Amino acid sequence: MKKLRTGILGCGGIAQKHAQAARALNDEIELVAFCDHTEFKARAFAVQYAAGRAKTFTDYRVMLDQVDLDLLVVCLPPFAHRDEVELAAARGVHLLVEKPIALTSAHAWRMVDAAERVGIKTQVGFMYRFGAAVTHLKKQLARGEIGDPGLFSARYFCNALHAPWWRAREKSGGQLVEQAIHLFDVMRYLLGEPTMVYGRQANVFHRDLVDYTIEDVSATVCSFANGALGVIYATNGALPGVWIKEWRVVTQNLVAEFADWNNATFTRSDMQPLETERIVSAQDVFALQLRDLVNAIRTNSATRTPLREGAKSLDLVLTAARSAETHSEIKLDADSSARG
């Protein structure tokens, strides 16, 4: 079977993960082009992942014009998105787009429209959905054996200055939009669409840094149609060098405590004595995510996280940020996330 001719746009840290995933799928994928505004980064990727045989570019428009691609992996920071998705879609190029897919709802939904109009396959980089523990709970919920979910709680803790663009709200959107969006997405994946959002945000620890214009503490409460609640809190003022991303889900008959997407402890609350199951895995969620997209391209099936899902999760974190700005509770109807 013909390998998918694949390019990577944006050759930074997260692109390493996607390039490694592509290399793991070398029976399906051939990396033929790399593009980055910094030329040496693109060349370094070409050497590392294509033995120097791939073409390199500093302009994605030129890459799309000169290279016949089947698939493009977009690894741009939030502020750098322009019209690359629309241009690739117009050429029939399938897409994997890192989160957040944009900084505004309008831009995100333009991407969705461009992709769905021509019927290309898309995947958003919400790799938590492919974790062994997340998949296990998703299946249990679908079978109805653990009852309805009633509570989702999660925290995202770190303490780093990150890149200068990350500290600027107009370029990253803030910690909620750029980092904690993973937790909002996995909450949506497991519990469905929320009907209300209320958020608070503040800059407590970095007020003396003039270029630090985003929040470093936040708390968001979401409610769902069945009365369930979701609580997500985040800070960039926790332990230096320590990244904590964990969450819990309580259903009618289960308490699931996630250390990460692959590892969790499930305890049945309807059994005496309590019955505990431990999910332990080291599976590569980036490779699984890419494999899912390749399978969708080969079989004309749906991906787990198409661009539409990326737009919906972006809308949710943008709504949480707007709630924090206005100090108001914002109600969402069932279709509100469809257009922000």
C-alpha positions, 0 to 999 in steps of 0.5 A: 500500500502506498505510504502517505506522503507527510509534511510537518509544519512547525518544528518545535518541541511537540513536533518531535512527538509527532515525528516520532509517531510517524517514524513508528508508523513507517510502514504507513507514512513517509516524511517528505517535507518539513517547514519552520520559519527558522530554517535550521530547525526544518533541516534538523528534522529532515536529517533526524527523521528522513535521513536528509532526504525530505525537502525543507521550507520556511514558508508553508505556502511554498511547501504546499505548492511544491510538494504533493502531500497526502497528510500535513501535521500542523504543530504551530503555536496558537498565535501562528495559525493563519490559513494553513488549514484552509490551504491544505484542505483546498488541496485535499491534504488530510490534517493533524492539528495540534491544540488549541487549533486557533485563538478565536472561535471564528478562526476555528470554525473556518478551519472546520468548514474548510475541512468538512466542505471537501471531506478530508480527514482531520485529527486534533492533538488531544491525545489524552483520548487515546490513553488506555485508562481513558479508553477503558472508562469510555467503554464502561460508560458506553456499556452503562454498567457503572451508571451515569457520571456525577462529578469530574475534578481535575488539576493542572499544576506547573511552575515555569516561565515557558517561552515568551509567547506563552506568557502573552495572552494575545499569543497563547490565550492563557494557561487554560487555553494553551495547557488545561484545554486537555482536561476540558477536552477529556471532560467533554469526551467522558461526560458530554457537553456542559450546559453552564460555565463559571470561571475565575482567573487571576495573576497572583504569582507573576505580577512583577513580570511586565510581559506576563499577561495571562492567568497563573491561577484559575478555577472553572465549574461546569454543569451538565444536563443531568446535574453532573458537575465538572471542576477544573483548577490550574496554576503556574505557581506550583512546584518548579520542574514538576508537572501534575495533570490528574483527574477523577471521575465519580459515577453512580457505581465507580470512582476512577482516579487517573494519574494520567491517560494511561494509568488509573485506579477504578474502584466499584462503589456498588460492591462489598468489599470494594473491588479495585481495578488498576489500569497500567499502560505505557502505550504511545498515545501519539502513535495511536492518535496518528494510527487512528487518522491513517486508518480513517484515511485508508477506510474513509471512516471517522477519526476519534477527534476531528477538527469539529471536536477541537473547535468545541473544546476551544469554545469551552475554554474561551467561554470559561475565560470570558466568564472569568472576565465578566464574573458571570455564569454563562449558560450554554445550550446543546448546540452552543458549542457548534458556533461558539 
